Amino acid sequence: MSLNTKIDILFLKNWVSNNKSLISTFLRLVSFFYTNPTTLNVNKLGV
């Protein structure tokens, strides 16, 4: 593993811990649309 890879992983871990609320909100949205395919279809049509 190169030094750059280690830095990237550290940066990613930092970013994730800083944005946990954002990520959880995003995941909640994704799961909401995943469990409501009709809503997703309406969005795809651009209605």
PQR file of N, CA, C, O and H, with PARSE charges and radii, in Angstrom:
ATOM      1  N   MET A   1       0.843  -1.184   0.000 -0.4000 1.5000
ATOM      2  CA  MET A   1       0.000   0.000   0.000 -0.0000 2.0000
ATOM      3  C   MET A   1       0.888   1.248   0.000  0.5500 1.7000
ATOM      4  O   MET A   1       1.766   1.399   0.850 -0.5500 1.4000
ATOM      5  N   SER A   2       0.647   2.126  -0.957 -0.4000 1.5000
ATOM      6  CA  SER A   2       1.476   3.319  -1.068 -0.0000 2.0000
ATOM      7  C   SER A   2       1.070   4.371  -0.051  0.5500 1.7000
ATOM      8  O   SER A   2       0.007   4.288   0.564 -0.5500 1.4000
ATOM      9  H   SER A   2      -0.066   2.003  -1.647  0.4000 1.0000
ATOM     10  N   LEU A   3       1.934   5.357   0.114 -0.4000 1.5000
ATOM     11  CA  LEU A   3       1.670   6.434   1.062 -0.0000 2.0000
ATOM     12  C   LEU A   3       0.401   7.191   0.670  0.5500 1.7000
ATOM     13  O   LEU A   3      -0.400   7.558   1.530 -0.5500 1.4000
ATOM     14  H   LEU A   3       2.798   5.425  -0.385  0.4000 1.0000
ATOM     15  N   ASN A   4       0.225   7.420  -0.620 -0.4000 1.5000
ATOM     16  CA  ASN A   4      -0.954   8.134  -1.102 -0.0000 2.0000
ATOM     17  C   ASN A   4      -2.243   7.402  -0.720  0.5500 1.7000
ATOM     18  O   ASN A   4      -3.227   8.024  -0.320 -0.5500 1.4000
ATOM     19  H   ASN A   4       0.876   7.122  -1.319  0.4000 1.0000
ATOM     20  N   THR A   5      -2.222   6.077  -0.849 -0.4000 1.5000
ATOM     21  CA  THR A   5      -3.399   5.281  -0.513 -0.0000 2.0000
ATOM     22  C   THR A   5      -3.735   5.433   0.967  0.5500 1.7000
ATOM     23  O   THR A   5      -4.901   5.570   1.338 -0.5500 1.4000
ATOM     24  H   THR A   5      -1.422   5.572  -1.174  0.4000 1.0000
ATOM     25  N   LYS A   6      -2.698   5.407   1.810 -0.4000 1.5000
ATOM     26  CA  LYS A   6      -2.911   5.547   3.254 -0.0000 2.0000
ATOM     27  C   LYS A   6      -3.511   6.911   3.570  0.5500 1.7000
ATOM     28  O   LYS A   6      -4.415   7.019   4.398 -0.5500 1.4000
ATOM     29  H   LYS A   6      -1.751   5.295   1.509  0.4000 1.0000
ATOM     30  N   ILE A   7      -3.008   7.950   2.914 -0.4000 1.5000
ATOM     31  CA  ILE A   7      -3.526   9.302   3.127 -0.0000 2.0000
ATOM     32  C   ILE A   7      -4.981   9.382   2.674  0.5500 1.7000
ATOM     33  O   ILE A   7      -5.816   9.978   3.355 -0.5500 1.4000
ATOM     34  H   ILE A   7      -2.273   7.862   2.241  0.4000 1.0000
ATOM     35  N   ASP A   8      -5.285   8.777   1.518 -0.4000 1.5000
ATOM     36  CA  ASP A   8      -6.654   8.767   1.007 -0.0000 2.0000
ATOM     37  C   ASP A   8      -7.603   8.104   1.998  0.5500 1.7000
ATOM     38  O   ASP A   8      -8.697   8.611   2.249 -0.5500 1.4000
ATOM     39  H   ASP A   8      -4.607   8.293   0.964  0.4000 1.0000
ATOM     40  N   ILE A   9      -7.190   6.975   2.559 -0.4000 1.5000
ATOM     41  CA  ILE A   9      -8.038   6.246   3.508 -0.0000 2.0000
ATOM     42  C   ILE A   9      -8.266   7.079   4.772  0.5500 1.7000
ATOM     43  O   ILE A   9      -9.377   7.130   5.299 -0.5500 1.4000
ATOM     44  H   ILE A   9      -6.302   6.563   2.355  0.4000 1.0000
ATOM     45  N   LEU A  10      -7.199   7.731   5.251 -0.4000 1.5000
ATOM     46  CA  LEU A  10      -7.332   8.598   6.425 -0.0000 2.0000
ATOM     47  C   LEU A  10      -8.284   9.745   6.130  0.5500 1.7000
ATOM     48  O   LEU A  10      -9.135  10.083   6.952 -0.5500 1.4000
ATOM     49  H   LEU A  10      -6.297   7.689   4.823  0.4000 1.0000
ATOM     50  N   PHE A  11      -8.139  10.334   4.967 -0.4000 1.5000
ATOM     51  CA  PHE A  11      -9.002  11.448   4.565 -0.0000 2.0000
ATOM     52  C   PHE A  11     -10.450  10.992   4.495  0.5500 1.7000
ATOM     53  O   PHE A  11     -11.358  11.692   4.944 -0.5500 1.4000
ATOM     54  H   PHE A  11      -7.447  10.059   4.299  0.4000 1.0000
ATOM     55  N   LEU A  12     -10.657   9.801   3.921 -0.4000 1.5000
ATOM     56  CA  LEU A  12     -11.999   9.246   3.786 -0.0000 2.0000
ATOM     57  C   LEU A  12     -12.619   8.999   5.159  0.5500 1.7000
ATOM     58  O   LEU A  12     -13.784   9.323   5.388 -0.5500 1.4000
ATOM     59  H   LEU A  12      -9.920   9.232   3.556  0.4000 1.0000
ATOM     60  N   LYS A  13     -11.834   8.423   6.069 -0.4000 1.5000
ATOM     61  CA  LYS A  13     -12.338   8.165   7.427 -0.0000 2.0000
ATOM     62  C   LYS A  13     -12.723   9.468   8.114  0.5500 1.7000
ATOM     63  O   LYS A  13     -13.763   9.554   8.767 -0.5500 1.4000
ATOM     64  H   LYS A  13     -10.887   8.160   5.883  0.4000 1.0000
ATOM     65  N   ASN A  14     -11.872  10.483   7.960 -0.4000 1.5000
ATOM     66  CA  ASN A  14     -12.160  11.801   8.529 -0.0000 2.0000
ATOM     67  C   ASN A  14     -13.435  12.371   7.954  0.5500 1.7000
ATOM     68  O   ASN A  14     -14.295  12.863   8.684 -0.5500 1.4000
ATOM     69  H   ASN A  14     -11.027  10.414   7.430  0.4000 1.0000
ATOM     70  N   TRP A  15     -13.553  12.301   6.629 -0.4000 1.5000
ATOM     71  CA  TRP A  15     -14.712  12.852   5.928 -0.0000 2.0000
ATOM     72  C   TRP A  15     -15.984  12.163   6.393  0.5500 1.7000
ATOM     73  O   TRP A  15     -16.994  12.818   6.650 -0.5500 1.4000
ATOM     74  H   TRP A  15     -12.854  11.901   6.036  0.4000 1.0000
ATOM     75  N   VAL A  16     -15.934  10.834   6.499 -0.4000 1.5000
ATOM     76  CA  VAL A  16     -17.105  10.065   6.931 -0.0000 2.0000
ATOM     77  C   VAL A  16     -17.516  10.449   8.349  0.5500 1.7000
ATOM     78  O   VAL A  16     -18.703  10.630   8.623 -0.5500 1.4000
ATOM     79  H   VAL A  16     -15.113  10.302   6.290  0.4000 1.0000
ATOM     80  N   SER A  17     -16.548  10.573   9.245 -0.4000 1.5000
ATOM     81  CA  SER A  17     -16.892  10.920  10.628 -0.0000 2.0000
ATOM     82  C   SER A  17     -17.421  12.343  10.729  0.5500 1.7000
ATOM     83  O   SER A  17     -18.244  12.642  11.594 -0.5500 1.4000
ATOM     84  H   SER A  17     -15.585  10.426   9.023  0.4000 1.0000
ATOM     85  N   ASN A  18     -16.952  13.223   9.847 -0.4000 1.5000
ATOM     86  CA  ASN A  18     -17.444  14.602   9.842 -0.0000 2.0000
ATOM     87  C   ASN A  18     -18.827  14.717   9.224  0.5500 1.7000
ATOM     88  O   ASN A  18     -19.570  15.650   9.529 -0.5500 1.4000
ATOM     89  H   ASN A  18     -16.284  12.980   9.144  0.4000 1.0000
ATOM     90  N   ASN A  19     -19.175  13.780   8.361 -0.4000 1.5000
ATOM     91  CA  ASN A  19     -20.433  13.892   7.617 -0.0000 2.0000
ATOM     92  C   ASN A  19     -21.407  12.754   7.915  0.5500 1.7000
ATOM     93  O   ASN A  19     -22.223  12.383   7.071 -0.5500 1.4000
ATOM     94  H   ASN A  19     -18.571  13.022   8.112  0.4000 1.0000
ATOM     95  N   LYS A  20     -21.309  12.207   9.129 -0.4000 1.5000
ATOM     96  CA  LYS A  20     -22.175  11.076   9.478 -0.0000 2.0000
ATOM     97  C   LYS A  20     -23.656  11.427   9.351  0.5500 1.7000
ATOM     98  O   LYS A  20     -24.443  10.624   8.851 -0.5500 1.4000
ATOM     99  H   LYS A  20     -20.647  12.509   9.815  0.4000 1.0000
ATOM    100  N   SER A  21     -24.038  12.619   9.802 -0.4000 1.5000
ATOM    101  CA  SER A  21     -25.453  13.000   9.731 -0.0000 2.0000
ATOM    102  C   SER A  21     -25.894  13.154   8.287  0.5500 1.7000
ATOM    103  O   SER A  21     -26.999  12.760   7.916 -0.5500 1.4000
ATOM    104  H   SER A  21     -23.398  13.271  10.209  0.4000 1.0000
ATOM    105  N   LEU A  22     -25.015  13.735   7.475 -0.4000 1.5000
ATOM    106  CA  LEU A  22     -25.319  13.904   6.053 -0.0000 2.0000
ATOM    107  C   LEU A  22     -25.491  12.552   5.383  0.5500 1.7000
ATOM    108  O   LEU A  22     -26.436  12.338   4.623 -0.5500 1.4000
ATOM    109  H   LEU A  22     -24.117  14.055   7.777  0.4000 1.0000
ATOM    110  N   ILE A  23     -24.561  11.636   5.673 -0.4000 1.5000
ATOM    111  CA  ILE A  23     -24.599  10.302   5.072 -0.0000 2.0000
ATOM    112  C   ILE A  23     -25.855   9.547   5.518  0.5500 1.7000
ATOM    113  O   ILE A  23     -26.509   8.897   4.702 -0.5500 1.4000
ATOM    114  H   ILE A  23     -23.793  11.810   6.290  0.4000 1.0000
ATOM    115  N   SER A  24     -26.191   9.630   6.799 -0.4000 1.5000
ATOM    116  CA  SER A  24     -27.374   8.916   7.285 -0.0000 2.0000
ATOM    117  C   SER A  24     -28.649   9.480   6.661  0.5500 1.7000
ATOM    118  O   SER A  24     -29.583   8.736   6.361 -0.5500 1.4000
ATOM    119  H   SER A  24     -25.660  10.158   7.462  0.4000 1.0000
ATOM    120  N   THR A  25     -28.681  10.802   6.467 -0.4000 1.5000
ATOM    121  CA  THR A  25     -29.834  11.422   5.805 -0.0000 2.0000
ATOM    122  C   THR A  25     -29.943  10.929   4.379  0.5500 1.7000
ATOM    123  O   THR A  25     -31.028  10.595   3.904 -0.5500 1.4000
ATOM    124  H   THR A  25     -27.923  11.407   6.711  0.4000 1.0000
ATOM    125  N   PHE A  26     -28.797  10.885   3.692 -0.4000 1.5000
ATOM    126  CA  PHE A  26     -28.763  10.417   2.314 -0.0000 2.0000
ATOM    127  C   PHE A  26     -29.220   8.969   2.217  0.5500 1.7000
ATOM    128  O   PHE A  26     -30.004   8.613   1.337 -0.5500 1.4000
ATOM    129  H   PHE A  26     -27.915  11.156   4.078  0.4000 1.0000
ATOM    130  N   LEU A  27     -28.723   8.131   3.133 -0.4000 1.5000
ATOM    131  CA  LEU A  27     -29.110   6.723   3.137 -0.0000 2.0000
ATOM    132  C   LEU A  27     -30.599   6.569   3.412  0.5500 1.7000
ATOM    133  O   LEU A  27     -31.252   5.692   2.846 -0.5500 1.4000
ATOM    134  H   LEU A  27     -28.086   8.420   3.848  0.4000 1.0000
ATOM    135  N   ARG A  28     -31.140   7.430   4.289 -0.4000 1.5000
ATOM    136  CA  ARG A  28     -32.564   7.385   4.593 -0.0000 2.0000
ATOM    137  C   ARG A  28     -33.384   7.723   3.352  0.5500 1.7000
ATOM    138  O   ARG A  28     -34.414   7.102   3.086 -0.5500 1.4000
ATOM    139  H   ARG A  28     -30.610   8.143   4.748  0.4000 1.0000
ATOM    140  N   LEU A  29     -32.914   8.718   2.593 -0.4000 1.5000
ATOM    141  CA  LEU A  29     -33.588   9.090   1.344 -0.0000 2.0000
ATOM    142  C   LEU A  29     -33.548   7.945   0.351  0.5500 1.7000
ATOM    143  O   LEU A  29     -34.553   7.615  -0.279 -0.5500 1.4000
ATOM    144  H   LEU A  29     -32.078   9.222   2.808  0.4000 1.0000
ATOM    145  N   VAL A  30     -32.372   7.341   0.220 -0.4000 1.5000
ATOM    146  CA  VAL A  30     -32.209   6.224  -0.716 -0.0000 2.0000
ATOM    147  C   VAL A  30     -33.137   5.074  -0.348  0.5500 1.7000
ATOM    148  O   VAL A  30     -33.818   4.520  -1.211 -0.5500 1.4000
ATOM    149  H   VAL A  30     -31.556   7.608   0.732  0.4000 1.0000
ATOM    150  N   SER A  31     -33.164   4.720   0.923 -0.4000 1.5000
ATOM    151  CA  SER A  31     -34.023   3.610   1.353 -0.0000 2.0000
ATOM    152  C   SER A  31     -35.495   3.964   1.196  0.5500 1.7000
ATOM    153  O   SER A  31     -36.317   3.093   0.911 -0.5500 1.4000
ATOM    154  H   SER A  31     -32.611   5.171   1.624  0.4000 1.0000
ATOM    155  N   PHE A  32     -35.835   5.251   1.383 -0.4000 1.5000
ATOM    156  CA  PHE A  32     -37.216   5.687   1.206 -0.0000 2.0000
ATOM    157  C   PHE A  32     -37.651   5.494  -0.240  0.5500 1.7000
ATOM    158  O   PHE A  32     -38.728   4.960  -0.507 -0.5500 1.4000
ATOM    159  H   PHE A  32     -35.168   5.958   1.615  0.4000 1.0000
ATOM    160  N   PHE A  33     -36.798   5.935  -1.182 -0.4000 1.5000
ATOM    161  CA  PHE A  33     -37.128   5.782  -2.593 -0.0000 2.0000
ATOM    162  C   PHE A  33     -37.092   4.307  -3.007  0.5500 1.7000
ATOM    163  O   PHE A  33     -37.851   3.871  -3.873 -0.5500 1.4000
ATOM    164  H   PHE A  33     -35.923   6.369  -0.966  0.4000 1.0000
ATOM    165  N   TYR A  34     -36.200   3.555  -2.374 -0.4000 1.5000
ATOM    166  CA  TYR A  34     -36.077   2.135  -2.695 -0.0000 2.0000
ATOM    167  C   TYR A  34     -37.332   1.373  -2.274  0.5500 1.7000
ATOM    168  O   TYR A  34     -37.749   0.431  -2.949 -0.5500 1.4000
ATOM    169  H   TYR A  34     -35.583   3.909  -1.671  0.4000 1.0000
ATOM    170  N   THR A  35     -37.931   1.785  -1.156 -0.4000 1.5000
ATOM    171  CA  THR A  35     -39.136   1.102  -0.676 -0.0000 2.0000
ATOM    172  C   THR A  35     -40.398   1.685  -1.303  0.5500 1.7000
ATOM    173  O   THR A  35     -41.483   1.126  -1.144 -0.5500 1.4000
ATOM    174  H   THR A  35     -37.593   2.550  -0.609  0.4000 1.0000
ATOM    175  N   ASN A  36     -40.263   2.821  -2.023 -0.4000 1.5000
ATOM    176  CA  ASN A  36     -41.412   3.441  -2.691 -0.0000 2.0000
ATOM    177  C   ASN A  36     -41.121   3.623  -4.183  0.5500 1.7000
ATOM    178  O   ASN A  36     -40.891   4.743  -4.637 -0.5500 1.4000
ATOM    179  H   ASN A  36     -39.382   3.275  -2.152  0.4000 1.0000
ATOM    180  N   PRO A  37     -41.132   2.524  -4.943 -0.5600 1.5000
ATOM    181  CA  PRO A  37     -40.773   2.595  -6.363  0.2800 2.0000
ATOM    182  C   PRO A  37     -41.671   3.519  -7.174  0.5500 1.7000
ATOM    183  O   PRO A  37     -41.228   4.085  -8.173 -0.5500 1.4000
ATOM    184  N   THR A  38     -42.934   3.681  -6.757 -0.4000 1.5000
ATOM    185  CA  THR A  38     -43.839   4.561  -7.504 -0.0000 2.0000
ATOM    186  C   THR A  38     -43.342   6.001  -7.457  0.5500 1.7000
ATOM    187  O   THR A  38     -43.396   6.715  -8.458 -0.5500 1.4000
ATOM    188  H   THR A  38     -43.294   3.221  -5.945  0.4000 1.0000
ATOM    189  N   THR A  39     -42.857   6.426  -6.287 -0.4000 1.5000
ATOM    190  CA  THR A  39     -42.312   7.776  -6.145 -0.0000 2.0000
ATOM    191  C   THR A  39     -41.119   7.943  -7.069  0.5500 1.7000
ATOM    192  O   THR A  39     -40.962   8.977  -7.718 -0.5500 1.4000
ATOM    193  H   THR A  39     -42.814   5.846  -5.473  0.4000 1.0000
ATOM    194  N   LEU A  40     -40.282   6.918  -7.123 -0.4000 1.5000
ATOM    195  CA  LEU A  40     -39.086   6.950  -7.956 -0.0000 2.0000
ATOM    196  C   LEU A  40     -39.471   7.056  -9.430  0.5500 1.7000
ATOM    197  O   LEU A  40     -38.860   7.814 -10.183 -0.5500 1.4000
ATOM    198  H   LEU A  40     -40.410   6.078  -6.596  0.4000 1.0000
ATOM    199  N   ASN A  41     -40.493   6.288  -9.839 -0.4000 1.5000
ATOM    200  CA  ASN A  41     -40.944   6.325 -11.232 -0.0000 2.0000
ATOM    201  C   ASN A  41     -41.470   7.701 -11.612  0.5500 1.7000
ATOM    202  O   ASN A  41     -41.206   8.181 -12.714 -0.5500 1.4000
ATOM    203  H   ASN A  41     -40.989   5.672  -9.227  0.4000 1.0000
ATOM    204  N   VAL A  42     -42.207   8.337 -10.719 -0.4000 1.5000
ATOM    205  CA  VAL A  42     -42.725   9.685 -10.968 -0.0000 2.0000
ATOM    206  C   VAL A  42     -41.560  10.653 -11.163  0.5500 1.7000
ATOM    207  O   VAL A  42     -41.589  11.504 -12.052 -0.5500 1.4000
ATOM    208  H   VAL A  42     -42.422   7.947  -9.823  0.4000 1.0000
ATOM    209  N   ASN A  43     -40.533  10.511 -10.319 -0.4000 1.5000
ATOM    210  CA  ASN A  43     -39.364  11.378 -10.431 -0.0000 2.0000
ATOM    211  C   ASN A  43     -38.640  11.162 -11.754  0.5500 1.7000
ATOM    212  O   ASN A  43     -38.142  12.117 -12.350 -0.5500 1.4000
ATOM    213  H   ASN A  43     -40.509   9.819  -9.597  0.4000 1.0000
ATOM    214  N   LYS A  44     -38.577   9.920 -12.216 -0.4000 1.5000
ATOM    215  CA  LYS A  44     -37.911   9.611 -13.485 -0.0000 2.0000
ATOM    216  C   LYS A  44     -38.631  10.279 -14.650  0.5500 1.7000
ATOM    217  O   LYS A  44     -37.995  10.707 -15.614 -0.5500 1.4000
ATOM    218  H   LYS A  44     -38.982   9.144 -11.732  0.4000 1.0000
ATOM    219  N   LEU A  45     -39.956  10.369 -14.562 -0.4000 1.5000
ATOM    220  CA  LEU A  45     -40.742  10.987 -15.626 -0.0000 2.0000
ATOM    221  C   LEU A  45     -40.610  12.500 -15.608  0.5500 1.7000
ATOM    222  O   LEU A  45     -40.986  13.174 -16.567 -0.5500 1.4000
ATOM    223  H   LEU A  45     -40.472  10.022 -13.779  0.4000 1.0000
ATOM    224  N   GLY A  46     -40.070  13.041 -14.505 -0.4000 1.5000
ATOM    225  CA  GLY A  46     -39.887  14.477 -14.397 -0.0000 2.0000
ATOM    226  C   GLY A  46     -41.170  15.213 -14.086  0.5500 1.7000
ATOM    227  O   GLY A  46     -41.308  16.395 -14.397 -0.5500 1.4000
ATOM    228  H   GLY A  46     -39.764  12.494 -13.725  0.4000 1.0000
ATOM    229  N   VAL A  47     -42.118  14.507 -13.466 -0.4000 1.5000
ATOM    230  CA  VAL A  47     -43.405  15.127 -13.112 -0.0000 2.0000
ATOM    231  C   VAL A  47     -43.242  15.890 -11.792  0.5500 1.7000
ATOM    232  O   VAL A  47     -44.199  16.490 -11.304 -0.5500 1.4000
ATOM    233  H   VAL A  47     -42.006  13.546 -13.213  0.4000 1.0000
TER
END
